[in-house]
Amino acid sequence: MKRILDPLDERILAELTANARIAHVELGAKVNLSRNAVRQRIERLERDGAIQGYTVLLGDSRRPSSLISAVIFVYRYDRMRGEEVLAALRSLPEVVQCEVLSGEFDLMLRVNAASPERVHLVWKEISAMPGVENTVTSFVLSAVF
């Protein structure tokens, strides 16, 4: 029976995707679990097939990026405040860039994820945050320079 991953499993997988060599104690600090709880979850993820192996990833000059990139524009209810939204965004490992904008939207986020489904889950988390009024998401098709 295939087990459904909970949000904590997803965060652990995102952190391991970013750095598969991260120490259990450091990973635990990032996801708010003890070292032992992280180890047990990783072992379960391996047993259940969510983690199927570990490998070496070559640098950017040696391979094309395997991550999906998306840009999410965010409009907050309170444009001038909304520090809670910024703090919550910092906790999402897939959000690699956050910039404050002038104009219609308040924030521009760059999201890098392993799959379109993961981008969708990150978008759902962002759009459900207290203080977020609206979002617009675009997937990056290619990088020109």
Backbone bond lengths (Angstrom), bond angles and torsions (degrees), N, CA, C in turn:
res aa  C-N    CA-C-N  psi(-1)  N-CA   C-N-CA  omega(-1)  CA-C   N-CA-C  phi
1 M - - - 1.443 - - 1.525 109.44 -
2 K 1.325 116.22 128.67 1.453 121.01 -178.57 1.521 109.91 -80.16
3 R 1.319 116.58 125.34 1.452 122.19 -178.33 1.530 108.96 -85.35
4 I 1.320 116.59 139.49 1.463 121.76 176.62 1.518 108.34 -82.02
5 L 1.315 116.80 134.27 1.457 121.43 -179.40 1.520 109.90 -78.18
6 D 1.323 115.84 135.12 1.461 119.57 176.03 1.530 108.74 -88.19
7 P 1.336 118.21 170.34 1.471 120.28 -177.99 1.531 113.35 -57.70
8 L 1.330 117.70 -32.41 1.464 120.49 178.53 1.529 110.63 -68.35
9 D 1.331 117.04 -40.58 1.467 120.49 175.15 1.531 110.12 -60.82
10 E 1.326 116.44 -42.76 1.469 120.86 179.90 1.520 110.52 -61.72
11 R 1.334 117.30 -41.33 1.470 120.24 179.25 1.531 110.80 -65.93
12 I 1.337 116.27 -41.08 1.470 119.93 177.54 1.521 110.01 -61.42
13 L 1.332 117.36 -44.97 1.464 120.91 178.93 1.528 111.33 -63.16
14 A 1.327 117.22 -38.99 1.467 120.22 178.45 1.522 110.56 -64.38
15 E 1.310 117.34 -42.84 1.471 120.78 179.04 1.529 110.62 -66.17
16 L 1.330 116.98 -41.33 1.463 119.97 178.50 1.524 111.51 -67.88
17 T 1.330 117.13 -32.63 1.457 120.66 176.52 1.517 110.07 -65.35
18 A 1.329 116.57 -39.71 1.465 121.25 178.76 1.517 111.50 -71.27
19 N 1.347 117.26 -35.20 1.463 121.19 -178.61 1.522 108.52 -155.12
20 A 1.328 116.62 93.75 1.466 121.44 -177.10 1.528 112.34 -68.79
21 R 1.329 117.33 -13.90 1.463 120.72 -178.38 1.525 112.59 -97.94
22 I 1.321 117.24 8.72 1.462 120.74 -178.85 1.523 110.01 -61.41
23 A 1.316 116.59 137.51 1.464 121.31 179.01 1.525 109.27 -68.67
24 H 1.327 115.79 147.07 1.462 120.52 -179.10 1.529 111.17 -57.81
25 V 1.334 117.53 -38.39 1.461 120.50 -179.06 1.533 110.46 -66.34
26 E 1.333 117.89 -39.99 1.468 121.15 178.22 1.530 110.48 -69.17
27 L 1.324 116.97 -41.90 1.465 120.73 176.91 1.527 110.31 -62.30
28 G 1.317 116.49 -41.08 1.458 120.66 177.66 1.514 112.39 -59.78
29 A 1.333 116.24 -40.04 1.470 119.88 178.33 1.526 110.73 -65.11
30 K 1.325 117.11 -35.41 1.467 120.32 -178.80 1.527 112.48 -72.91
31 V 1.324 117.35 -31.15 1.467 120.43 -177.16 1.534 112.27 -109.87
32 N 1.334 115.98 6.40 1.462 122.31 175.54 1.534 112.83 64.13
33 L 1.339 115.18 46.83 1.468 122.29 175.28 1.526 108.86 -132.14
34 S 1.322 116.74 160.37 1.459 120.27 174.24 1.531 109.51 -73.06
35 R 1.326 115.49 162.44 1.462 121.32 178.37 1.521 110.42 -57.77
36 N 1.329 116.37 -42.96 1.452 120.68 -178.18 1.531 111.76 -67.35
37 A 1.330 117.33 -39.39 1.468 120.53 178.61 1.529 110.20 -64.95
38 V 1.339 117.11 -38.53 1.471 120.91 177.04 1.520 109.96 -63.67
39 R 1.334 117.06 -46.13 1.464 120.95 179.94 1.523 110.53 -58.59
40 Q 1.336 117.39 -44.35 1.467 121.07 -179.53 1.526 111.37 -64.25
41 R 1.326 117.02 -40.99 1.469 119.88 179.02 1.528 110.78 -65.66
42 I 1.334 117.05 -41.86 1.467 120.21 178.88 1.522 110.13 -62.67
43 E 1.327 117.45 -43.40 1.464 120.65 178.01 1.528 110.81 -60.78
44 R 1.344 117.78 -40.89 1.461 121.31 178.04 1.522 110.69 -66.66
45 L 1.334 117.45 -41.10 1.464 121.04 178.26 1.532 110.89 -62.42
46 E 1.334 116.65 -36.75 1.464 120.53 176.65 1.539 109.79 -68.36
47 R 1.328 117.06 -46.34 1.475 121.51 179.57 1.526 111.81 -60.05
48 D 1.342 115.89 -40.91 1.467 120.93 -177.08 1.525 113.13 -80.61
49 G 1.333 117.01 -5.64 1.455 120.23 177.24 1.516 115.25 88.81
50 A 1.330 118.62 1.42 1.467 120.31 176.61 1.530 110.02 -67.07
51 I 1.322 116.15 -35.14 1.469 122.18 171.71 1.516 105.65 -110.22
52 Q 1.322 115.87 116.57 1.467 119.68 -175.86 1.515 112.97 -107.66
53 G 1.300 117.92 0.39 1.444 119.88 177.77 1.507 110.85 161.90
54 Y 1.307 114.87 174.91 1.455 122.16 179.34 1.519 106.86 -126.87
55 T 1.312 115.73 147.32 1.454 119.31 -175.54 1.519 110.09 -148.97
56 V 1.306 115.70 171.64 1.454 122.55 174.71 1.522 107.88 -95.73
57 L 1.323 116.20 130.98 1.458 120.92 174.92 1.510 108.51 -103.78
58 L 1.319 116.07 130.46 1.445 120.56 -179.45 1.525 110.23 -78.16
59 G 1.324 116.13 155.72 1.460 121.75 179.28 1.515 112.33 -63.46
60 D 1.339 116.07 167.32 1.457 122.16 -176.27 1.532 113.10 -55.83
61 S 1.301 117.28 -33.49 1.465 119.27 -178.75 1.528 112.26 -72.15
62 R 1.323 116.99 -14.04 1.458 120.90 -176.55 1.526 114.31 -104.73
63 R 1.341 117.81 -13.22 1.458 119.21 -176.73 1.522 109.96 -155.42
64 P 1.323 117.38 155.04 1.459 119.21 172.67 1.528 110.00 -74.62
65 S 1.300 116.79 155.12 1.453 121.30 179.71 1.524 110.25 -65.46
66 S 1.310 116.48 138.05 1.457 120.43 178.03 1.522 111.51 -99.98
67 L 1.329 117.23 -0.55 1.454 120.51 179.59 1.520 110.95 -87.02
68 I 1.296 115.43 149.02 1.461 123.13 173.44 1.518 106.50 -89.84
69 S 1.328 117.85 131.16 1.460 121.49 177.20 1.516 109.93 -109.57
70 A 1.312 114.26 142.47 1.459 120.53 175.75 1.519 108.11 -141.11
71 V 1.316 114.71 155.11 1.461 121.46 174.59 1.524 106.36 -114.75
72 I 1.325 115.63 129.00 1.461 120.51 177.84 1.520 107.88 -118.40
73 F 1.321 116.11 121.50 1.459 122.23 174.67 1.520 107.33 -93.88
74 V 1.322 116.72 132.04 1.459 122.00 -174.22 1.524 110.05 -121.54
75 Y 1.327 115.90 132.85 1.448 121.78 171.92 1.522 107.57 -110.40
76 R 1.342 116.76 122.22 1.465 121.91 179.57 1.528 110.16 -93.21
77 Y 1.331 116.37 153.10 1.461 121.04 176.49 1.522 111.06 -60.19
78 D 1.339 116.69 -46.38 1.462 121.20 -178.94 1.523 107.54 -111.29
79 R 1.305 116.01 97.34 1.461 122.06 -170.85 1.519 113.82 -58.56
80 M 1.318 118.03 -36.75 1.460 120.58 -173.34 1.530 112.67 -87.92
81 R 1.297 116.36 -20.25 1.463 118.94 178.50 1.523 106.98 -109.61
82 G 1.288 118.23 -132.28 1.459 119.53 176.38 1.509 114.28 81.78
83 E 1.337 117.47 30.17 1.463 120.96 177.39 1.530 111.92 -61.62
84 E 1.341 115.95 -26.25 1.471 119.32 179.93 1.528 110.20 -62.81
85 V 1.332 115.88 -38.15 1.466 120.18 178.89 1.525 109.68 -64.26
86 L 1.330 116.47 -45.06 1.474 119.95 -179.79 1.524 110.95 -62.40
87 A 1.316 117.14 -41.98 1.471 120.56 179.17 1.526 110.39 -63.26
88 A 1.330 117.15 -42.19 1.469 120.28 179.75 1.529 110.93 -65.98
89 L 1.339 117.16 -37.74 1.468 120.52 179.51 1.526 111.26 -64.94
90 R 1.330 116.69 -35.92 1.469 120.46 179.45 1.526 111.65 -61.40
91 S 1.333 117.80 -24.91 1.461 120.75 -177.02 1.532 112.96 -82.27
92 L 1.337 117.98 -7.20 1.469 121.09 -179.69 1.526 109.39 -94.44
93 P 1.325 119.15 112.73 1.464 120.34 -175.78 1.521 113.38 -64.50
94 E 1.318 118.81 -24.54 1.463 120.94 -179.86 1.528 112.32 -74.02
95 V 1.330 117.66 -21.07 1.465 120.93 178.19 1.521 107.03 -81.01
96 V 1.332 116.44 105.28 1.460 121.49 -174.04 1.524 112.59 -101.61
97 Q 1.324 117.24 -8.43 1.457 120.55 179.77 1.529 107.86 -153.67
98 C 1.333 115.98 139.31 1.457 121.65 177.06 1.523 107.18 -142.01
99 E 1.322 115.85 121.93 1.460 120.21 -179.48 1.525 109.94 -128.26
100 V 1.336 115.80 140.75 1.457 122.14 176.22 1.523 107.66 -84.30
101 L 1.349 116.52 134.36 1.459 121.83 -175.91 1.522 111.42 -116.87
102 S 1.316 115.41 158.00 1.461 120.44 164.73 1.521 106.49 -95.38
103 G 1.320 117.62 164.48 1.454 119.40 178.28 1.512 111.69 99.80
104 E 1.315 115.41 -153.47 1.464 121.21 -171.93 1.519 113.13 -64.13
105 F 1.322 117.58 -45.15 1.463 120.45 -176.66 1.515 109.90 -102.89
106 D 1.323 115.11 153.90 1.466 121.79 -176.61 1.521 113.36 -89.65
107 L 1.324 116.59 -37.36 1.460 121.01 -174.28 1.518 110.57 -131.22
108 M 1.319 115.71 146.96 1.455 121.78 169.83 1.521 106.68 -120.45
109 L 1.330 115.91 124.04 1.454 121.88 -179.59 1.511 109.99 -112.44
110 R 1.319 116.53 139.35 1.457 122.31 170.09 1.515 105.98 -104.35
111 V 1.317 115.63 125.04 1.461 122.19 -178.48 1.520 108.16 -117.60
112 N 1.326 116.88 128.39 1.464 122.75 173.61 1.521 107.36 -117.13
113 A 1.329 116.16 124.80 1.462 120.26 -177.51 1.524 109.69 -141.51
114 A 1.311 114.79 165.61 1.462 120.59 -176.96 1.522 113.11 -76.95
115 S 1.335 117.81 -19.54 1.458 119.78 -176.14 1.527 109.72 -155.62
116 P 1.332 116.60 160.40 1.465 119.29 174.33 1.532 111.89 -60.88
117 E 1.322 116.38 -33.71 1.462 120.16 178.54 1.528 110.88 -62.89
118 R 1.338 116.38 -39.22 1.469 119.46 178.91 1.522 110.10 -69.11
119 V 1.339 118.65 -37.56 1.466 120.74 175.10 1.526 108.82 -59.41
120 H 1.327 116.62 -42.49 1.464 120.89 179.48 1.533 111.24 -61.04
121 L 1.332 117.61 -42.98 1.462 120.76 178.64 1.524 111.58 -64.86
122 V 1.338 116.68 -39.96 1.465 120.29 177.19 1.524 109.18 -64.24
123 W 1.336 117.28 -43.53 1.463 120.80 177.75 1.530 110.58 -58.98
124 K 1.340 117.33 -42.29 1.461 120.31 179.37 1.525 111.04 -61.62
125 E 1.335 116.64 -40.91 1.465 119.93 177.69 1.523 110.97 -62.83
126 I 1.336 116.08 -44.36 1.465 120.52 -178.25 1.521 110.56 -66.08
127 S 1.317 117.59 -47.24 1.462 119.87 -176.48 1.524 112.39 -67.07
128 A 1.337 117.65 -22.67 1.465 121.37 178.96 1.527 112.98 -88.25
129 M 1.330 118.01 -5.04 1.464 120.44 -178.56 1.524 110.49 -66.51
130 P 1.340 116.33 137.08 1.461 118.64 173.81 1.526 108.88 -60.48
131 G 1.305 116.78 131.87 1.461 120.83 -179.02 1.507 113.58 102.38
132 V 1.338 118.24 -13.68 1.464 121.43 177.87 1.525 108.30 -93.71
133 E 1.326 116.00 120.97 1.462 120.60 -178.72 1.526 112.24 -92.86
134 N 1.344 117.16 -40.63 1.459 119.99 -174.67 1.526 109.02 -156.30
135 T 1.325 116.47 157.17 1.464 121.49 175.55 1.523 109.29 -141.50
136 V 1.322 114.85 157.36 1.464 122.70 169.97 1.522 105.60 -134.49
137 T 1.328 116.93 129.66 1.459 121.81 -176.83 1.514 110.69 -118.99
138 S 1.330 115.83 136.33 1.463 122.02 174.98 1.515 108.54 -132.22
139 F 1.334 116.09 134.57 1.458 120.53 174.94 1.527 108.45 -84.39
140 V 1.336 116.01 141.93 1.458 121.34 177.08 1.523 107.98 -81.84
141 L 1.326 116.89 124.23 1.453 121.49 -179.38 1.520 112.41 -86.11
142 S 1.337 115.98 -41.09 1.461 119.73 177.91 1.520 109.44 -160.85
143 A 1.321 115.61 158.61 1.458 122.02 176.94 1.529 108.13 -104.41
144 V 1.318 117.17 124.51 1.448 121.32 -179.06 1.527 110.55 -83.72
145 F 1.318 116.62 -46.15 1.474 122.17 174.47 1.498 109.62 -156.33
